[in-house]
Amino acid sequence: MLLMGPITGYYRITKKVFANPEDAAKFSVKEKMNDADVERVRRAHQNDLENIPVFWVVALLFVLTGPSETTARYVFRIYTIARIQHTVMYLKSSGMRGVAYAVALALKFFMAATVIYTFW
């Protein structure tokens, strides 16, 4: 998630695609709103921003349930790998990114169910 801002900037600069007039003026181009590559990176970043903070909250609550260290370690590692794969596949236009998304989502549901079961 931290790399998506610089990646967006890289695509904007290399393709000279800027949404704001002041940014476009620095490169002597007109503002442009709809470059396919820049928009793909922005959508991937938006997807990260919509999903990863929810994971942080659910993961914190999950840790409060006192899971085994091994279980927590595997859940967190697999989730992280799945989200990184999802982002990379999103940037490469892979139709398989849904699998990575589903894995991450299933882990969030597992943690949420554990929290509800433990504290209900």
Jmol script that loads the backbone (N, CA, C; Angstrom):
load data "model"
ATOM      1  N   MET A   1       0.830  -1.180   0.000  1.00  0.00           N
ATOM      2  CA  MET A   1       0.000   0.000   0.000  1.00  0.00           C
ATOM      3  C   MET A   1       0.881   1.253   0.000  1.00  0.00           C
ATOM      4  N   LEU A   2       1.998   1.192   0.714  1.00  0.00           N
ATOM      5  CA  LEU A   2       2.876   2.348   0.786  1.00  0.00           C
ATOM      6  C   LEU A   2       3.543   2.675  -0.547  1.00  0.00           C
ATOM      7  N   LEU A   3       3.716   1.681  -1.382  1.00  0.00           N
ATOM      8  CA  LEU A   3       4.373   1.901  -2.678  1.00  0.00           C
ATOM      9  C   LEU A   3       3.428   2.407  -3.767  1.00  0.00           C
ATOM     10  N   MET A   4       2.131   2.298  -3.547  1.00  0.00           N
ATOM     11  CA  MET A   4       1.189   2.639  -4.612  1.00  0.00           C
ATOM     12  C   MET A   4       1.193   4.130  -4.950  1.00  0.00           C
ATOM     13  N   GLY A   5       1.401   5.006  -3.976  1.00  0.00           N
ATOM     14  CA  GLY A   5       1.492   6.442  -4.263  1.00  0.00           C
ATOM     15  C   GLY A   5       2.652   6.754  -5.187  1.00  0.00           C
ATOM     16  N   PRO A   6       3.874   6.303  -4.833  1.00  0.00           N
ATOM     17  CA  PRO A   6       5.003   6.536  -5.746  1.00  0.00           C
ATOM     18  C   PRO A   6       4.830   5.874  -7.117  1.00  0.00           C
ATOM     19  N   ILE A   7       4.206   4.708  -7.162  1.00  0.00           N
ATOM     20  CA  ILE A   7       3.972   4.052  -8.458  1.00  0.00           C
ATOM     21  C   ILE A   7       3.017   4.896  -9.295  1.00  0.00           C
ATOM     22  N   THR A   8       1.980   5.444  -8.665  1.00  0.00           N
ATOM     23  CA  THR A   8       1.059   6.332  -9.387  1.00  0.00           C
ATOM     24  C   THR A   8       1.819   7.539  -9.922  1.00  0.00           C
ATOM     25  N   GLY A   9       2.666   8.126  -9.082  1.00  0.00           N
ATOM     26  CA  GLY A   9       3.470   9.264  -9.524  1.00  0.00           C
ATOM     27  C   GLY A   9       4.372   8.913 -10.686  1.00  0.00           C
ATOM     28  N   TYR A  10       4.992   7.737 -10.618  1.00  0.00           N
ATOM     29  CA  TYR A  10       5.860   7.273 -11.701  1.00  0.00           C
ATOM     30  C   TYR A  10       5.083   7.202 -13.017  1.00  0.00           C
ATOM     31  N   TYR A  11       3.896   6.595 -12.979  1.00  0.00           N
ATOM     32  CA  TYR A  11       3.091   6.484 -14.197  1.00  0.00           C
ATOM     33  C   TYR A  11       2.658   7.861 -14.696  1.00  0.00           C
ATOM     34  N   ARG A  12       2.276   8.743 -13.790  1.00  0.00           N
ATOM     35  CA  ARG A  12       1.859  10.082 -14.207  1.00  0.00           C
ATOM     36  C   ARG A  12       3.016  10.831 -14.880  1.00  0.00           C
ATOM     37  N   ILE A  13       4.197  10.752 -14.297  1.00  0.00           N
ATOM     38  CA  ILE A  13       5.350  11.486 -14.844  1.00  0.00           C
ATOM     39  C   ILE A  13       5.813  10.880 -16.163  1.00  0.00           C
ATOM     40  N   THR A  14       5.949   9.540 -16.215  1.00  0.00           N
ATOM     41  CA  THR A  14       6.457   8.922 -17.445  1.00  0.00           C
ATOM     42  C   THR A  14       5.469   9.045 -18.600  1.00  0.00           C
ATOM     43  N   LYS A  15       4.173   9.067 -18.304  1.00  0.00           N
ATOM     44  CA  LYS A  15       3.172   9.194 -19.370  1.00  0.00           C
ATOM     45  C   LYS A  15       2.701  10.625 -19.547  1.00  0.00           C
ATOM     46  N   LYS A  16       3.202  11.526 -18.671  1.00  0.00           N
ATOM     47  CA  LYS A  16       2.811  12.939 -18.714  1.00  0.00           C
ATOM     48  C   LYS A  16       1.284  13.092 -18.661  1.00  0.00           C
ATOM     49  N   VAL A  17       0.709  12.449 -17.653  1.00  0.00           N
ATOM     50  CA  VAL A  17      -0.745  12.486 -17.447  1.00  0.00           C
ATOM     51  C   VAL A  17      -0.999  13.062 -16.059  1.00  0.00           C
ATOM     52  N   PHE A  18      -1.541  14.281 -16.032  1.00  0.00           N
ATOM     53  CA  PHE A  18      -1.777  14.965 -14.761  1.00  0.00           C
ATOM     54  C   PHE A  18      -3.209  15.469 -14.705  1.00  0.00           C
ATOM     55  N   ALA A  19      -3.859  15.265 -13.574  1.00  0.00           N
ATOM     56  CA  ALA A  19      -5.243  15.680 -13.412  1.00  0.00           C
ATOM     57  C   ALA A  19      -5.355  17.154 -13.009  1.00  0.00           C
ATOM     58  N   ASN A  20      -4.301  17.695 -12.413  1.00  0.00           N
ATOM     59  CA  ASN A  20      -4.338  19.078 -11.926  1.00  0.00           C
ATOM     60  C   ASN A  20      -3.552  19.994 -12.859  1.00  0.00           C
ATOM     61  N   PRO A  21      -4.121  21.167 -13.174  1.00  0.00           N
ATOM     62  CA  PRO A  21      -3.439  22.085 -14.099  1.00  0.00           C
ATOM     63  C   PRO A  21      -2.046  22.498 -13.625  1.00  0.00           C
ATOM     64  N   GLU A  22      -1.884  22.708 -12.329  1.00  0.00           N
ATOM     65  CA  GLU A  22      -0.569  23.153 -11.834  1.00  0.00           C
ATOM     66  C   GLU A  22       0.495  22.073 -12.011  1.00  0.00           C
ATOM     67  N   ASP A  23       0.096  20.801 -11.905  1.00  0.00           N
ATOM     68  CA  ASP A  23       1.051  19.712 -12.124  1.00  0.00           C
ATOM     69  C   ASP A  23       1.389  19.589 -13.612  1.00  0.00           C
ATOM     70  N   ALA A  24       0.364  19.689 -14.450  1.00  0.00           N
ATOM     71  CA  ALA A  24       0.574  19.607 -15.896  1.00  0.00           C
ATOM     72  C   ALA A  24       1.464  20.741 -16.383  1.00  0.00           C
ATOM     73  N   ALA A  25       1.297  21.930 -15.813  1.00  0.00           N
ATOM     74  CA  ALA A  25       2.085  23.094 -16.237  1.00  0.00           C
ATOM     75  C   ALA A  25       3.580  22.883 -15.995  1.00  0.00           C
ATOM     76  N   LYS A  26       3.943  22.159 -14.952  1.00  0.00           N
ATOM     77  CA  LYS A  26       5.359  21.898 -14.669  1.00  0.00           C
ATOM     78  C   LYS A  26       6.025  21.111 -15.793  1.00  0.00           C
ATOM     79  N   PHE A  27       5.227  20.331 -16.530  1.00  0.00           N
ATOM     80  CA  PHE A  27       5.754  19.505 -17.621  1.00  0.00           C
ATOM     81  C   PHE A  27       5.301  20.021 -18.984  1.00  0.00           C
ATOM     82  N   SER A  28       4.728  21.219 -18.994  1.00  0.00           N
ATOM     83  CA  SER A  28       4.272  21.869 -20.236  1.00  0.00           C
ATOM     84  C   SER A  28       3.308  21.000 -21.031  1.00  0.00           C
ATOM     85  N   VAL A  29       2.364  20.371 -20.335  1.00  0.00           N
ATOM     86  CA  VAL A  29       1.318  19.579 -20.997  1.00  0.00           C
ATOM     87  C   VAL A  29      -0.033  20.016 -20.447  1.00  0.00           C
ATOM     88  N   LYS A  30      -1.093  19.615 -21.130  1.00  0.00           N
ATOM     89  CA  LYS A  30      -2.438  19.908 -20.638  1.00  0.00           C
ATOM     90  C   LYS A  30      -2.865  18.807 -19.678  1.00  0.00           C
ATOM     91  N   GLU A  31      -3.735  19.164 -18.736  1.00  0.00           N
ATOM     92  CA  GLU A  31      -4.224  18.143 -17.820  1.00  0.00           C
ATOM     93  C   GLU A  31      -5.047  17.102 -18.584  1.00  0.00           C
ATOM     94  N   LYS A  32      -4.949  15.885 -18.113  1.00  0.00           N
ATOM     95  CA  LYS A  32      -5.653  14.772 -18.743  1.00  0.00           C
ATOM     96  C   LYS A  32      -6.164  13.888 -17.614  1.00  0.00           C
ATOM     97  N   MET A  33      -7.388  13.424 -17.732  1.00  0.00           N
ATOM     98  CA  MET A  33      -8.023  12.715 -16.622  1.00  0.00           C
ATOM     99  C   MET A  33      -8.139  11.207 -16.811  1.00  0.00           C
ATOM    100  N   ASN A  34      -7.958  10.684 -17.994  1.00  0.00           N
ATOM    101  CA  ASN A  34      -8.368   9.297 -18.199  1.00  0.00           C
ATOM    102  C   ASN A  34      -7.360   8.436 -18.966  1.00  0.00           C
ATOM    103  N   ASP A  35      -6.137   8.396 -18.528  1.00  0.00           N
ATOM    104  CA  ASP A  35      -5.163   7.474 -19.113  1.00  0.00           C
ATOM    105  C   ASP A  35      -5.394   6.095 -18.502  1.00  0.00           C
ATOM    106  N   ALA A  36      -5.473   5.076 -19.335  1.00  0.00           N
ATOM    107  CA  ALA A  36      -5.807   3.726 -18.865  1.00  0.00           C
ATOM    108  C   ALA A  36      -4.802   3.188 -17.851  1.00  0.00           C
ATOM    109  N   ASP A  37      -3.524   3.395 -18.085  1.00  0.00           N
ATOM    110  CA  ASP A  37      -2.504   2.868 -17.170  1.00  0.00           C
ATOM    111  C   ASP A  37      -2.529   3.584 -15.816  1.00  0.00           C
ATOM    112  N   VAL A  38      -2.634   4.886 -15.845  1.00  0.00           N
ATOM    113  CA  VAL A  38      -2.687   5.653 -14.594  1.00  0.00           C
ATOM    114  C   VAL A  38      -3.939   5.284 -13.811  1.00  0.00           C
ATOM    115  N   GLU A  39      -5.052   5.153 -14.500  1.00  0.00           N
ATOM    116  CA  GLU A  39      -6.302   4.797 -13.818  1.00  0.00           C
ATOM    117  C   GLU A  39      -6.237   3.393 -13.228  1.00  0.00           C
ATOM    118  N   ARG A  40      -5.558   2.467 -13.874  1.00  0.00           N
ATOM    119  CA  ARG A  40      -5.402   1.113 -13.325  1.00  0.00           C
ATOM    120  C   ARG A  40      -4.615   1.159 -12.016  1.00  0.00           C
ATOM    121  N   VAL A  41      -3.540   1.933 -12.001  1.00  0.00           N
ATOM    122  CA  VAL A  41      -2.746   2.059 -10.776  1.00  0.00           C
ATOM    123  C   VAL A  41      -3.579   2.714  -9.679  1.00  0.00           C
ATOM    124  N   ARG A  42      -4.339   3.735 -10.023  1.00  0.00           N
ATOM    125  CA  ARG A  42      -5.189   4.405  -9.042  1.00  0.00           C
ATOM    126  C   ARG A  42      -6.243   3.449  -8.481  1.00  0.00           C
ATOM    127  N   ARG A  43      -6.825   2.624  -9.339  1.00  0.00           N
ATOM    128  CA  ARG A  43      -7.835   1.656  -8.860  1.00  0.00           C
ATOM    129  C   ARG A  43      -7.205   0.611  -7.952  1.00  0.00           C
ATOM    130  N   ALA A  44      -6.003   0.169  -8.286  1.00  0.00           N
ATOM    131  CA  ALA A  44      -5.302  -0.795  -7.425  1.00  0.00           C
ATOM    132  C   ALA A  44      -5.017  -0.166  -6.062  1.00  0.00           C
ATOM    133  N   HIS A  45      -4.587   1.085  -6.064  1.00  0.00           N
ATOM    134  CA  HIS A  45      -4.327   1.797  -4.814  1.00  0.00           C
ATOM    135  C   HIS A  45      -5.620   1.956  -4.016  1.00  0.00           C
ATOM    136  N   GLN A  46      -6.688   2.335  -4.688  1.00  0.00           N
ATOM    137  CA  GLN A  46      -7.989   2.486  -4.017  1.00  0.00           C
ATOM    138  C   GLN A  46      -8.438   1.164  -3.401  1.00  0.00           C
ATOM    139  N   ASN A  47      -8.226   0.067  -4.108  1.00  0.00           N
ATOM    140  CA  ASN A  47      -8.593  -1.242  -3.584  1.00  0.00           C
ATOM    141  C   ASN A  47      -7.813  -1.554  -2.309  1.00  0.00           C
ATOM    142  N   ASP A  48      -6.530  -1.243  -2.316  1.00  0.00           N
ATOM    143  CA  ASP A  48      -5.722  -1.432  -1.102  1.00  0.00           C
ATOM    144  C   ASP A  48      -6.264  -0.583   0.046  1.00  0.00           C
ATOM    145  N   LEU A  49      -6.592   0.669  -0.244  1.00  0.00           N
ATOM    146  CA  LEU A  49      -7.088   1.567   0.796  1.00  0.00           C
ATOM    147  C   LEU A  49      -8.446   1.130   1.347  1.00  0.00           C
ATOM    148  N   GLU A  50      -9.219   0.421   0.552  1.00  0.00           N
ATOM    149  CA  GLU A  50     -10.521  -0.064   1.010  1.00  0.00           C
ATOM    150  C   GLU A  50     -10.411  -1.353   1.817  1.00  0.00           C
ATOM    151  N   ASN A  51      -9.390  -2.137   1.600  1.00  0.00           N
ATOM    152  CA  ASN A  51      -9.316  -3.458   2.219  1.00  0.00           C
ATOM    153  C   ASN A  51      -8.313  -3.595   3.354  1.00  0.00           C
ATOM    154  N   ILE A  52      -7.166  -2.991   3.240  1.00  0.00           N
ATOM    155  CA  ILE A  52      -6.107  -3.208   4.224  1.00  0.00           C
ATOM    156  C   ILE A  52      -6.429  -2.592   5.593  1.00  0.00           C
ATOM    157  N   PRO A  53      -6.988  -1.375   5.686  1.00  0.00           N
ATOM    158  CA  PRO A  53      -7.340  -0.869   7.016  1.00  0.00           C
ATOM    159  C   PRO A  53      -8.368  -1.743   7.748  1.00  0.00           C
ATOM    160  N   VAL A  54      -9.294  -2.332   7.016  1.00  0.00           N
ATOM    161  CA  VAL A  54     -10.251  -3.255   7.638  1.00  0.00           C
ATOM    162  C   VAL A  54      -9.505  -4.447   8.222  1.00  0.00           C
ATOM    163  N   PHE A  55      -8.509  -4.936   7.500  1.00  0.00           N
ATOM    164  CA  PHE A  55      -7.690  -6.026   8.012  1.00  0.00           C
ATOM    165  C   PHE A  55      -7.023  -5.634   9.321  1.00  0.00           C
ATOM    166  N   TRP A  56      -6.480  -4.416   9.391  1.00  0.00           N
ATOM    167  CA  TRP A  56      -5.800  -3.986  10.620  1.00  0.00           C
ATOM    168  C   TRP A  56      -6.735  -4.055  11.817  1.00  0.00           C
ATOM    169  N   VAL A  57      -7.964  -3.593  11.646  1.00  0.00           N
ATOM    170  CA  VAL A  57      -8.927  -3.594  12.753  1.00  0.00           C
ATOM    171  C   VAL A  57      -9.290  -5.029  13.135  1.00  0.00           C
ATOM    172  N   VAL A  58      -9.626  -5.839  12.140  1.00  0.00           N
ATOM    173  CA  VAL A  58     -10.008  -7.230  12.409  1.00  0.00           C
ATOM    174  C   VAL A  58      -8.830  -7.998  13.006  1.00  0.00           C
ATOM    175  N   ALA A  59      -7.625  -7.737  12.516  1.00  0.00           N
ATOM    176  CA  ALA A  59      -6.437  -8.426  13.033  1.00  0.00           C
ATOM    177  C   ALA A  59      -6.177  -8.053  14.492  1.00  0.00           C
ATOM    178  N   LEU A  60      -6.370  -6.794  14.839  1.00  0.00           N
ATOM    179  CA  LEU A  60      -6.196  -6.380  16.233  1.00  0.00           C
ATOM    180  C   LEU A  60      -7.198  -7.117  17.127  1.00  0.00           C
ATOM    181  N   LEU A  61      -8.443  -7.143  16.713  1.00  0.00           N
ATOM    182  CA  LEU A  61      -9.461  -7.850  17.499  1.00  0.00           C
ATOM    183  C   LEU A  61      -9.155  -9.344  17.569  1.00  0.00           C
ATOM    184  N   PHE A  62      -8.670  -9.892  16.462  1.00  0.00           N
ATOM    185  CA  PHE A  62      -8.300 -11.309  16.423  1.00  0.00           C
ATOM    186  C   PHE A  62      -7.195 -11.611  17.431  1.00  0.00           C
ATOM    187  N   VAL A  63      -6.197 -10.756  17.500  1.00  0.00           N
ATOM    188  CA  VAL A  63      -5.096 -10.950  18.456  1.00  0.00           C
ATOM    189  C   VAL A  63      -5.630 -10.932  19.887  1.00  0.00           C
ATOM    190  N   LEU A  64      -6.646 -10.115  20.130  1.00  0.00           N
ATOM    191  CA  LEU A  64      -7.230 -10.043  21.475  1.00  0.00           C
ATOM    192  C   LEU A  64      -7.972 -11.318  21.874  1.00  0.00           C
ATOM    193  N   THR A  65      -8.246 -12.186  20.908  1.00  0.00           N
ATOM    194  CA  THR A  65      -8.898 -13.464  21.237  1.00  0.00           C
ATOM    195  C   THR A  65      -7.900 -14.483  21.766  1.00  0.00           C
ATOM    196  N   GLY A  66      -6.610 -14.178  21.667  1.00  0.00           N
ATOM    197  CA  GLY A  66      -5.579 -15.085  22.161  1.00  0.00           C
ATOM    198  C   GLY A  66      -5.351 -16.308  21.289  1.00  0.00           C
ATOM    199  N   PRO A  67      -5.253 -16.112  19.952  1.00  0.00           N
ATOM    200  CA  PRO A  67      -5.001 -17.273  19.096  1.00  0.00           C
ATOM    201  C   PRO A  67      -3.596 -17.824  19.337  1.00  0.00           C
ATOM    202  N   SER A  68      -3.370 -19.044  18.894  1.00  0.00           N
ATOM    203  CA  SER A  68      -2.010 -19.574  19.020  1.00  0.00           C
ATOM    204  C   SER A  68      -1.084 -18.730  18.145  1.00  0.00           C
ATOM    205  N   GLU A  69       0.157 -18.653  18.553  1.00  0.00           N
ATOM    206  CA  GLU A  69       1.126 -17.856  17.802  1.00  0.00           C
ATOM    207  C   GLU A  69       1.266 -18.375  16.376  1.00  0.00           C
ATOM    208  N   THR A  70       1.241 -19.684  16.231  1.00  0.00           N
ATOM    209  CA  THR A  70       1.380 -20.292  14.902  1.00  0.00           C
ATOM    210  C   THR A  70       0.203 -19.914  14.009  1.00  0.00           C
ATOM    211  N   THR A  71      -1.006 -20.005  14.550  1.00  0.00           N
ATOM    212  CA  THR A  71      -2.190 -19.655  13.761  1.00  0.00           C
ATOM    213  C   THR A  71      -2.129 -18.201  13.328  1.00  0.00           C
ATOM    214  N   ALA A  72      -1.851 -17.318  14.265  1.00  0.00           N
ATOM    215  CA  ALA A  72      -1.789 -15.890  13.938  1.00  0.00           C
ATOM    216  C   ALA A  72      -0.705 -15.620  12.900  1.00  0.00           C
ATOM    217  N   ARG A  73       0.448 -16.237  13.079  1.00  0.00           N
ATOM    218  CA  ARG A  73       1.550 -16.037  12.144  1.00  0.00           C
ATOM    219  C   ARG A  73       1.141 -16.453  10.728  1.00  0.00           C
ATOM    220  N   TYR A  74       0.521 -17.631  10.590  1.00  0.00           N
ATOM    221  CA  TYR A  74       0.119 -18.096   9.258  1.00  0.00           C
ATOM    222  C   TYR A  74      -0.970 -17.219   8.651  1.00  0.00           C
ATOM    223  N   VAL A  75      -1.949 -16.840   9.460  1.00  0.00           N
ATOM    224  CA  VAL A  75      -3.028 -15.990   8.945  1.00  0.00           C
ATOM    225  C   VAL A  75      -2.453 -14.667   8.442  1.00  0.00           C
ATOM    226  N   PHE A  76      -1.597 -14.037   9.236  1.00  0.00           N
ATOM    227  CA  PHE A  76      -1.049 -12.736   8.848  1.00  0.00           C
ATOM    228  C   PHE A  76      -0.123 -12.849   7.643  1.00  0.00           C
ATOM    229  N   ARG A  77       0.693 -13.872   7.604  1.00  0.00           N
ATOM    230  CA  ARG A  77       1.608 -14.041   6.466  1.00  0.00           C
ATOM    231  C   ARG A  77       0.849 -14.334   5.174  1.00  0.00           C
ATOM    232  N   ILE A  78      -0.101 -15.253   5.251  1.00  0.00           N
ATOM    233  CA  ILE A  78      -0.851 -15.605   4.036  1.00  0.00           C
ATOM    234  C   ILE A  78      -1.658 -14.407   3.550  1.00  0.00           C
ATOM    235  N   TYR A  79      -2.267 -13.663   4.483  1.00  0.00           N
ATOM    236  CA  TYR A  79      -3.019 -12.471   4.093  1.00  0.00           C
ATOM    237  C   TYR A  79      -2.097 -11.478   3.378  1.00  0.00           C
ATOM    238  N   THR A  80      -0.938 -11.231   3.961  1.00  0.00           N
ATOM    239  CA  THR A  80       0.004 -10.269   3.372  1.00  0.00           C
ATOM    240  C   THR A  80       0.431 -10.711   1.976  1.00  0.00           C
ATOM    241  N   ILE A  81       0.758 -11.973   1.831  1.00  0.00           N
ATOM    242  CA  ILE A  81       1.157 -12.496   0.517  1.00  0.00           C
ATOM    243  C   ILE A  81       0.010 -12.362  -0.478  1.00  0.00           C
ATOM    244  N   ALA A  82      -1.205 -12.699  -0.054  1.00  0.00           N
ATOM    245  CA  ALA A  82      -2.365 -12.618  -0.949  1.00  0.00           C
ATOM    246  C   ALA A  82      -2.610 -11.183  -1.394  1.00  0.00           C
ATOM    247  N   ARG A  83      -2.498 -10.227  -0.477  1.00  0.00           N
ATOM    248  CA  ARG A  83      -2.736  -8.835  -0.843  1.00  0.00           C
ATOM    249  C   ARG A  83      -1.644  -8.304  -1.778  1.00  0.00           C
ATOM    250  N   ILE A  84      -0.405  -8.678  -1.527  1.00  0.00           N
ATOM    251  CA  ILE A  84       0.668  -8.256  -2.431  1.00  0.00           C
ATOM    252  C   ILE A  84       0.445  -8.861  -3.810  1.00  0.00           C
ATOM    253  N   GLN A  85       0.101 -10.152  -3.848  1.00  0.00           N
ATOM    254  CA  GLN A  85      -0.178 -10.790  -5.136  1.00  0.00           C
ATOM    255  C   GLN A  85      -1.352 -10.113  -5.827  1.00  0.00           C
ATOM    256  N   HIS A  86      -2.393  -9.778  -5.079  1.00  0.00           N
ATOM    257  CA  HIS A  86      -3.555  -9.117  -5.672  1.00  0.00           C
ATOM    258  C   HIS A  86      -3.142  -7.800  -6.325  1.00  0.00           C
ATOM    259  N   THR A  87      -2.353  -7.006  -5.619  1.00  0.00           N
ATOM    260  CA  THR A  87      -1.936  -5.715  -6.158  1.00  0.00           C
ATOM    261  C   THR A  87      -1.072  -5.886  -7.399  1.00  0.00           C
ATOM    262  N   VAL A  88      -0.116  -6.801  -7.351  1.00  0.00           N
ATOM    263  CA  VAL A  88       0.744  -7.035  -8.505  1.00  0.00           C
ATOM    264  C   VAL A  88      -0.084  -7.530  -9.691  1.00  0.00           C
ATOM    265  N   MET A  89      -0.994  -8.456  -9.433  1.00  0.00           N
ATOM    266  CA  MET A  89      -1.839  -8.965 -10.519  1.00  0.00           C
ATOM    267  C   MET A  89      -2.764  -7.885 -11.056  1.00  0.00           C
ATOM    268  N   TYR A  90      -3.218  -6.993 -10.188  1.00  0.00           N
ATOM    269  CA  TYR A  90      -4.056  -5.882 -10.639  1.00  0.00           C
ATOM    270  C   TYR A  90      -3.261  -5.005 -11.600  1.00  0.00           C
ATOM    271  N   LEU A  91      -2.027  -4.686 -11.232  1.00  0.00           N
ATOM    272  CA  LEU A  91      -1.199  -3.840 -12.085  1.00  0.00           C
ATOM    273  C   LEU A  91      -0.852  -4.512 -13.401  1.00  0.00           C
ATOM    274  N   LYS A  92      -0.769  -5.841 -13.409  1.00  0.00           N
ATOM    275  CA  LYS A  92      -0.422  -6.577 -14.632  1.00  0.00           C
ATOM    276  C   LYS A  92      -1.658  -7.031 -15.408  1.00  0.00           C
ATOM    277  N   SER A  93      -2.841  -6.569 -15.011  1.00  0.00           N
ATOM    278  CA  SER A  93      -4.103  -6.897 -15.689  1.00  0.00           C
ATOM    279  C   SER A  93      -4.402  -8.386 -15.693  1.00  0.00           C
ATOM    280  N   SER A  94      -4.070  -9.076 -14.620  1.00  0.00           N
ATOM    281  CA  SER A  94      -4.320 -10.513 -14.550  1.00  0.00           C
ATOM    282  C   SER A  94      -5.735 -10.787 -14.056  1.00  0.00           C
ATOM    283  N   GLY A  95      -6.419 -11.653 -14.756  1.00  0.00           N
ATOM    284  CA  GLY A  95      -7.757 -12.058 -14.344  1.00  0.00           C
ATOM    285  C   GLY A  95      -7.751 -12.943 -13.113  1.00  0.00           C
ATOM    286  N   MET A  96      -6.571 -13.402 -12.709  1.00  0.00           N
ATOM    287  CA  MET A  96      -6.454 -14.286 -11.541  1.00  0.00           C
ATOM    288  C   MET A  96      -6.399 -13.515 -10.222  1.00  0.00           C
ATOM    289  N   ARG A  97      -6.466 -12.200 -10.290  1.00  0.00           N
ATOM    290  CA  ARG A  97      -6.369 -11.435  -9.042  1.00  0.00           C
ATOM    291  C   ARG A  97      -7.532 -11.734  -8.106  1.00  0.00           C
ATOM    292  N   GLY A  98      -8.640 -12.207  -8.649  1.00  0.00           N
ATOM    293  CA  GLY A  98      -9.793 -12.573  -7.828  1.00  0.00           C
ATOM    294  C   GLY A  98      -9.483 -13.693  -6.847  1.00  0.00           C
ATOM    295  N   VAL A  99      -8.591 -14.596  -7.230  1.00  0.00           N
ATOM    296  CA  VAL A  99      -8.200 -15.692  -6.327  1.00  0.00           C
ATOM    297  C   VAL A  99      -7.468 -15.123  -5.121  1.00  0.00           C
ATOM    298  N   ALA A 100      -6.528 -14.229  -5.361  1.00  0.00           N
ATOM    299  CA  ALA A 100      -5.793 -13.605  -4.258  1.00  0.00           C
ATOM    300  C   ALA A 100      -6.743 -12.805  -3.376  1.00  0.00           C
ATOM    301  N   TYR A 101      -7.685 -12.113  -3.993  1.00  0.00           N
ATOM    302  CA  TYR A 101      -8.669 -11.347  -3.231  1.00  0.00           C
ATOM    303  C   TYR A 101      -9.514 -12.275  -2.364  1.00  0.00           C
ATOM    304  N   ALA A 102      -9.942 -13.395  -2.930  1.00  0.00           N
ATOM    305  CA  ALA A 102     -10.773 -14.343  -2.194  1.00  0.00           C
ATOM    306  C   ALA A 102     -10.029 -14.948  -1.005  1.00  0.00           C
ATOM    307  N   VAL A 103      -8.757 -15.252  -1.185  1.00  0.00           N
ATOM    308  CA  VAL A 103      -7.951 -15.792  -0.076  1.00  0.00           C
ATOM    309  C   VAL A 103      -7.894 -14.775   1.057  1.00  0.00           C
ATOM    310  N   ALA A 104      -7.585 -13.524   0.726  1.00  0.00           N
ATOM    311  CA  ALA A 104      -7.498 -12.475   1.748  1.00  0.00           C
ATOM    312  C   ALA A 104      -8.852 -12.267   2.424  1.00  0.00           C
ATOM    313  N   LEU A 105      -9.912 -12.274   1.651  1.00  0.00           N
ATOM    314  CA  LEU A 105     -11.249 -12.089   2.202  1.00  0.00           C
ATOM    315  C   LEU A 105     -11.625 -13.244   3.131  1.00  0.00           C
ATOM    316  N   ALA A 106     -11.305 -14.472   2.722  1.00  0.00           N
ATOM    317  CA  ALA A 106     -11.605 -15.639   3.563  1.00  0.00           C
ATOM    318  C   ALA A 106     -10.879 -15.546   4.904  1.00  0.00           C
ATOM    319  N   LEU A 107      -9.646 -15.066   4.881  1.00  0.00           N
ATOM    320  CA  LEU A 107      -8.896 -14.915   6.134  1.00  0.00           C
ATOM    321  C   LEU A 107      -9.514 -13.834   7.021  1.00  0.00           C
ATOM    322  N   LYS A 108      -9.994 -12.745   6.412  1.00  0.00           N
ATOM    323  CA  LYS A 108     -10.671 -11.720   7.213  1.00  0.00           C
ATOM    324  C   LYS A 108     -11.949 -12.280   7.835  1.00  0.00           C
ATOM    325  N   PHE A 109     -12.692 -13.068   7.071  1.00  0.00           N
ATOM    326  CA  PHE A 109     -13.901 -13.692   7.618  1.00  0.00           C
ATOM    327  C   PHE A 109     -13.559 -14.673   8.741  1.00  0.00           C
ATOM    328  N   PHE A 110     -12.492 -15.431   8.566  1.00  0.00           N
ATOM    329  CA  PHE A 110     -12.055 -16.361   9.605  1.00  0.00           C
ATOM    330  C   PHE A 110     -11.748 -15.602  10.896  1.00  0.00           C
ATOM    331  N   MET A 111     -10.995 -14.520  10.773  1.00  0.00           N
ATOM    332  CA  MET A 111     -10.649 -13.741  11.963  1.00  0.00           C
ATOM    333  C   MET A 111     -11.885 -13.108  12.589  1.00  0.00           C
ATOM    334  N   ALA A 112     -12.768 -12.567  11.758  1.00  0.00           N
ATOM    335  CA  ALA A 112     -13.993 -11.946  12.279  1.00  0.00           C
ATOM    336  C   ALA A 112     -14.865 -12.980  12.981  1.00  0.00           C
ATOM    337  N   ALA A 113     -14.987 -14.167  12.399  1.00  0.00           N
ATOM    338  CA  ALA A 113     -15.779 -15.226  13.024  1.00  0.00           C
ATOM    339  C   ALA A 113     -15.171 -15.633  14.360  1.00  0.00           C
ATOM    340  N   THR A 114     -13.852 -15.703  14.421  1.00  0.00           N
ATOM    341  CA  THR A 114     -13.177 -16.030  15.680  1.00  0.00           C
ATOM    342  C   THR A 114     -13.464 -14.971  16.731  1.00  0.00           C
ATOM    343  N   VAL A 115     -13.426 -13.716  16.339  1.00  0.00           N
ATOM    344  CA  VAL A 115     -13.715 -12.618  17.270  1.00  0.00           C
ATOM    345  C   VAL A 115     -15.148 -12.723  17.773  1.00  0.00           C
ATOM    346  N   ILE A 116     -16.090 -12.911  16.864  1.00  0.00           N
ATOM    347  CA  ILE A 116     -17.503 -12.999  17.261  1.00  0.00           C
ATOM    348  C   ILE A 116     -17.738 -14.197  18.161  1.00  0.00           C
ATOM    349  N   TYR A 117     -17.180 -15.326  17.795  1.00  0.00           N
ATOM    350  CA  TYR A 117     -17.330 -16.544  18.605  1.00  0.00           C
ATOM    351  C   TYR A 117     -16.749 -16.353  20.009  1.00  0.00           C
ATOM    352  N   THR A 118     -15.598 -15.719  20.078  1.00  0.00           N
ATOM    353  CA  THR A 118     -14.914 -15.549  21.364  1.00  0.00           C
ATOM    354  C   THR A 118     -15.614 -14.548  22.275  1.00  0.00           C
ATOM    355  N   PHE A 119     -16.051 -13.439  21.730  1.00  0.00           N
ATOM    356  CA  PHE A 119     -16.577 -12.362  22.565  1.00  0.00           C
ATOM    357  C   PHE A 119     -18.092 -12.315  22.654  1.00  0.00           C
ATOM    358  N   TRP A 120     -18.792 -13.133  21.904  1.00  0.00           N
ATOM    359  CA  TRP A 120     -20.254 -13.102  21.951  1.00  0.00           C
ATOM    360  C   TRP A 120     -20.718 -13.868  23.102  1.00  0.00           C
TER     361      TRP A 120
END
end "model"
wireframe off; spacefill off
backbone 0.3
color backbone group
